[in-house]
Amino acid sequence: MKKLFVPILFIIFFTGCKSTMKTAVKPEQLSGEYIVYEINDIALDNSATDIPTFTLSAEDSYFQGNTGCNSIFGPYELDGSKIKFPNLAVSEKYCPEGNTMEIERKFIEALNEVKDYRLHNRVLTLYGKGNNILLRATKTQK
């Protein structure tokens, strides 16, 4: 009975851990257009016209998008399930409508703090230190 118990415990332990692990996808799978719907656990109003959107291009590892007000662009780097956005550039237009500038600030901060990612069922989740979720975006169907 003891000989059977240890392998079963081993299988249960590693099967349970698998669901929380982030697995890398092929860079081509990340390519596409995304609409941000959550930043730092704050849901964005998807009926608003000023929500952040972005495109990832695996062909040249390039990121470009809109913060809801300004254009944002630059390279991104992948290493397994790790992703980072070094040297992003942002245009400098002021948008006084609603909380557009606050959303922009949080969006840029999230991109600067990201460490890991996961793409599952067309939802891209970006994680920061301690596995905390920084941003969630839906990949559009194109």
KOLMARDO-41089 format. One line per 4 residues: for each residue x, y, z of N, C-alpha, C, CB. Coordinates in steps of 0.1 Angstrom, whole numbers, plus 5000, padded with zeros to 4 digits. Last residue first. Glycine has a CB too. Layout:
N
X:Y:Z:X:Y:Z:X:Y:Z:X:Y:Z ~ ...
//
This chain:
142
4913:5385:4639:4915:5390:4625:4923:5381:4617:4922:5404:4625 ~ 4899:5390:4668:4899:5379:4658:4901:5386:4644:4886:5371:4659 ~ 4920:5404:4693:4909:5405:4684:4910:5393:4674:4909:5418:4677 ~ 4927:5394:4726:4932:5394:4712:4920:5394:4703:4942:5382:4710
4924:5414:4754:4918:5404:4746:4923:5406:4732:4902:5405:4745 ~ 4944:5418:4783:4939:5423:4770:4934:5411:4762:4950:5430:4763 ~ 4954:5429:4815:4947:5418:4807:4942:5425:4794:4936:5411:4815 ~ 4980:5436:4838:4972:5440:4827:4966:5427:4820:4980:5448:4816
4992:5426:4861:4993:5440:4858:4983:5444:4848:5007:5444:4853 ~ 4990:5403:4887:4985:5407:4873:4985:5422:4871:4971:5401:4871 ~ 5019:5391:4903:5007:5399:4904:5003:5403:4889:5009:5412:4913 ~ 5042:5376:4906:5031:5370:4899:5018:5379:4899:5029:5356:4903
5063:5391:4918:5054:5383:4927:5042:5377:4920:5049:5392:4938 ~ 5062:5416:4893:5069:5409:4904:5058:5402:4912:5077:5419:4912 ~ 5037:5410:4868:5048:5418:4873:5055:5409:4884:5043:5431:4879 ~ 5022:5398:4838:5024:5397:4852:5037:5405:4856:5026:5382:4856
4995:5400:4815:5009:5404:4818:5011:5404:4833:5012:5418:4811 ~ 4976:5379:4795:4978:5384:4808:4993:5388:4810:4973:5374:4819 ~ 4955:5378:4768:4969:5380:4772:4970:5386:4785:4976:5389:4761 ~ 4932:5356:4756:4934:5366:4767:4949:5367:4770:4926:5363:4779
4927:5335:4739:4928:5349:4733:4929:5360:4744:4915:5351:4725 ~ 4932:5313:4756:4919:5316:4751:4917:5331:4746:4908:5313:4761 ~ 4961:5327:4768:4952:5316:4770:4938:5320:4765:4951:5311:4785 ~ 4993:5337:4774:4982:5338:4764:4974:5326:4765:4988:5340:4750
5011:5354:4798:5004:5341:4795:4994:5345:4785:4998:5334:4808 ~ 5043:5367:4809:5030:5367:4802:5024:5354:4801:5032:5374:4788 ~ 5065:5386:4831:5060:5374:4824:5047:5376:4817:5059:5363:4835 ~ 5070:5413:4837:5081:5403:4838:5077:5391:4829:5083:5399:4852
5063:5448:4836:5060:5435:4832:5072:5426:4832:5053:5434:4818 ~ 5067:5475:4840:5069:5466:4851:5068:5451:4848:5060:5470:4862 ~ 5060:5489:4817:5074:5490:4822:5077:5480:4833:5076:5504:4827 ~ 5033:5483:4815:5043:5478:4804:5057:5479:4809:5041:5486:4792
5024:5497:4837:5022:5482:4836:5032:5477:4826:5008:5478:4833 ~ 5029:5523:4830:5036:5517:4842:5035:5502:4841:5029:5522:4855 ~ 5012:5526:4808:5026:5527:4806:5034:5521:4818:5030:5542:4804 ~ 4987:5523:4822:4990:5514:4811:5006:5514:4809:4983:5519:4798
4988:5545:4840:4987:5531:4845:4991:5521:4834:4973:5528:4850 ~ 4987:5566:4821:4998:5565:4831:4999:5550:4836:4996:5575:4842 ~ 4962:5561:4808:4975:5561:4801:4987:5559:4810:4977:5574:4793 ~ 4945:5566:4829:4946:5552:4823:4959:5551:4815:4933:5550:4814
4950:5593:4833:4953:5584:4844:4954:5569:4839:4941:5584:4855 ~ 4941:5604:4809:4955:5605:4812:4959:5595:4824:4959:5620:4816 ~ 4913:5598:4810:4922:5593:4799:4937:5593:4803:4920:5600:4787 ~ 4891:5603:4825:4903:5599:4832:4913:5593:4822:4900:5588:4843
4877:5630:4807:4876:5620:4817:4889:5616:4824:4870:5607:4810 ~ 4899:5648:4785:4886:5641:4787:4887:5630:4797:4882:5635:4773 ~ 4924:5659:4779:4917:5663:4792:4904:5655:4795:4914:5677:4792 ~ 4953:5649:4768:4939:5646:4766:4931:5648:4779:4937:5631:4761
4982:5660:4752:4974:5661:4764:4959:5658:4761:4976:5674:4771 ~ 5007:5642:4736:4995:5650:4735:4988:5649:4748:4986:5644:4723 ~ 5033:5630:4729:5031:5638:4741:5019:5647:4740:5043:5646:4744 ~ 5040:5595:4723:5038:5608:4718:5033:5616:4730:5027:5609:4707
5065:5573:4735:5051:5578:4736:5050:5592:4731:5046:5577:4751 ~ 5085:5544:4733:5084:5558:4731:5069:5562:4730:5091:5563:4717 ~ 5103:5520:4752:5091:5524:4745:5091:5539:4744:5079:5519:4754 ~ 5127:5505:4761:5127:5517:4752:5114:5520:4744:5138:5514:4741
5114:5472:4765:5125:5482:4767:5123:5494:4757:5139:5476:4767 ~ 5094:5452:4776:5092:5463:4766:5102:5474:4769:5077:5469:4767 ~ 5094:5417:4780:5097:5430:4784:5096:5440:4773:5111:5431:4791 ~ 5086:5384:4791:5085:5395:4781:5088:5408:4788:5070:5395:4775
5089:5349:4796:5093:5363:4800:5091:5372:4788:5108:5363:4805 ~ 5086:5324:4788:5074:5331:4792:5077:5345:4797:5067:5323:4803 ~ 5112:5327:4765:5103:5318:4771:5090:5325:4775:5109:5311:4784 ~ 5116:5358:4761:5125:5348:4765:5117:5337:4773:5137:5353:4774
5112:5387:4740:5107:5374:4746:5118:5365:4750:5097:5368:4736 ~ 5108:5422:4739:5118:5410:4739:5111:5399:4746:5131:5414:4747 ~ 5098:5448:4717:5096:5440:4729:5105:5428:4727:5081:5435:4729 ~ 5103:5483:4707:5106:5468:4706:5100:5461:4718:5120:5466:4704
5076:5507:4702:5089:5503:4705:5091:5487:4704:5093:5507:4718 ~ 5050:5530:4711:5057:5521:4702:5071:5518:4706:5057:5526:4687 ~ 5020:5548:4712:5031:5542:4720:5037:5531:4711:5026:5536:4733 ~ 5001:5578:4710:5006:5566:4703:5018:5561:4712:5011:5570:4689
4976:5589:4734:4988:5590:4727:4992:5577:4720:4999:5594:4736 ~ 4950:5579:4743:4953:5593:4740:4965:5594:4730:4955:5601:4753 ~ 4950:5553:4745:4937:5560:4747:4938:5574:4744:4932:5557:4761 ~ 4975:5546:4737:4972:5546:4752:4958:5550:4755:4982:5555:4759
4980:5524:4711:4975:5537:4715:4971:5536:4730:4962:5541:4706 ~ 5009:5508:4696:4995:5509:4700:4991:5523:4703:4993:5501:4712 ~ 5033:5483:4690:5028:5496:4687:5013:5497:4691:5029:5500:4672 ~ 5062:5464:4691:5050:5468:4698:5045:5482:4693:5052:5467:4713
5080:5439:4674:5077:5453:4676:5063:5454:4682:5077:5460:4662 ~ 5095:5417:4663:5094:5420:4677:5091:5434:4680:5108:5416:4684 ~ 5091:5413:4636:5101:5422:4639:5102:5425:4654:5100:5434:4631 ~ 5072:5392:4637:5081:5392:4626:5093:5401:4629:5074:5398:4614
5054:5396:4658:5065:5387:4660:5076:5388:4649:5060:5372:4661 ~ 5039:5424:4669:5044:5418:4656:5056:5409:4659:5047:5429:4646 ~ 5011:5435:4686:5024:5428:4687:5027:5422:4674:5024:5418:4699 ~ 4993:5464:4692:4996:5453:4682:5010:5448:4686:4995:5458:4668
4967:5477:4714:4981:5476:4709:4982:5464:4699:4991:5474:4720 ~ 4949:5502:4733:4949:5491:4723:4964:5489:4718:4939:5493:4711 ~ 4931:5517:4760:4944:5513:4753:4942:5501:4744:4954:5510:4763 ~ 4902:5536:4754:4908:5525:4761:4921:5521:4753:4899:5513:4763
4884:5556:4744:4898:5560:4748:4905:5549:4756:4898:5572:4756 ~ 4858:5551:4740:4867:5551:4728:4882:5553:4732:4862:5562:4718 ~ 4840:5527:4760:4847:5540:4758:4856:5539:4746:4856:5543:4771 ~ 4830:5503:4764:4823:5511:4755:4830:5524:4752:4808:5513:4760
4846:5491:4784:4848:5487:4770:4840:5495:4760:4846:5472:4768 ~ 4861:5505:4809:4848:5506:4803:4850:5503:4788:4842:5520:4805 ~ 4883:5483:4827:4881:5495:4819:4867:5494:4812:4892:5496:4808 ~ 4888:5473:4860:4882:5470:4847:4880:5483:4840:4868:5463:4849
4917:5469:4878:4906:5479:4875:4901:5476:4861:4912:5494:4877 ~ 4939:5453:4882:4926:5449:4888:4915:5459:4886:4928:5446:4903 ~ 4958:5466:4865:4959:5466:4879:4946:5463:4887:4965:5479:4885 ~ 4935:5469:4839:4949:5473:4844:4949:5474:4859:4952:5487:4837
4916:5454:4814:4919:5455:4828:4933:5459:4831:4916:5442:4835 ~ 4914:5454:4787:4902:5455:4794:4904:5456:4809:4893:5443:4791 ~ 4929:5463:4756:4931:5462:4771:4917:5463:4778:4941:5473:4776 ~ 4930:5445:4728:4922:5455:4734:4923:5453:4749:4907:5456:4729
4953:5437:4702:4948:5435:4715:4940:5447:4720:4959:5431:4725 ~ 4964:5420:4672:4958:5432:4679:4951:5429:4692:4949:5439:4669 ~ 4994:5400:4668:4980:5404:4666:4976:5416:4674:4971:5393:4671 ~ 5015:5374:4680:5012:5385:4670:4997:5387:4669:5018:5380:4656
5016:5352:4696:5014:5365:4702:5011:5376:4693:5027:5369:4710 ~ 5022:5332:4678:5009:5332:4684:5006:5345:4691:5009:5320:4694 ~ 5049:5337:4671:5039:5340:4661:5025:5340:4667:5039:5330:4650 ~ 5063:5327:4694:5062:5342:4692:5051:5345:4682:5075:5347:4687
5045:5301:4711:5054:5305:4700:5052:5320:4697:5050:5297:4687 ~ 5043:5306:4746:5037:5302:4733:5047:5306:4723:5023:5309:4731 ~ 5052:5293:4778:5054:5302:4767:5047:5296:4755:5069:5303:4764 ~ 5031:5290:4807:5039:5283:4796:5040:5293:4784:5032:5270:4792
5030:5292:4841:5029:5299:4828:5037:5292:4818:5033:5314:4830 ~ 5012:5271:4863:5024:5274:4857:5021:5282:4844:5032:5262:4854 ~ 4988:5262:4874:4992:5276:4878:5005:5280:4871:4994:5276:4893 ~ 4986:5236:4865:4975:5246:4861:4979:5260:4865:4962:5242:4868
5006:5221:4877:5007:5224:4863:4997:5235:4859:5004:5212:4855 ~ 5001:5215:4903:5009:5226:4900:5009:5231:4886:5024:5223:4904 ~ 4985:5191:4900:4979:5203:4906:4988:5216:4903:4978:5202:4920 ~ 5005:5174:4890:4993:5177:4882:4987:5190:4887:4983:5166:4881
5022:5172:4912:5027:5178:4900:5015:5181:4890:5037:5169:4893 ~ 5005:5160:4931:5012:5172:4934:5016:5179:4921:5024:5169:4942 ~ 4996:5136:4919:4986:5147:4923:4993:5160:4925:4979:5142:4936 ~ 5020:5123:4916:5012:5126:4904:5002:5137:4907:5004:5114:4899
5028:5119:4943:5036:5126:4934:5029:5131:4921:5048:5116:4929 ~ 5006:5103:4952:5009:5116:4958:5017:5125:4949:5015:5115:4972 ~ 5012:5080:4937:4999:5087:4935:5000:5101:4941:4987:5080:4942 ~ 5037:5072:4947:5035:5076:4933:5022:5084:4930:5036:5064:4923
5029:5067:4975:5039:5077:4971:5038:5081:4956:5053:5072:4974 ~ 5010:5046:4974:5007:5059:4979:5016:5070:4974:5006:5058:4994 ~ 5023:5022:4966:5013:5028:4957:5010:5043:4961:5000:5020:4957 ~ 5038:5016:4988:5045:5018:4975:5035:5024:4965:5049:5004:4969
5020:5013:5008:5028:5024:5008:5035:5027:4995:5039:5022:5019 ~ 5008:4988:5000:5000:5000:5000:5009:5013:5000:4991:5000:5012
//
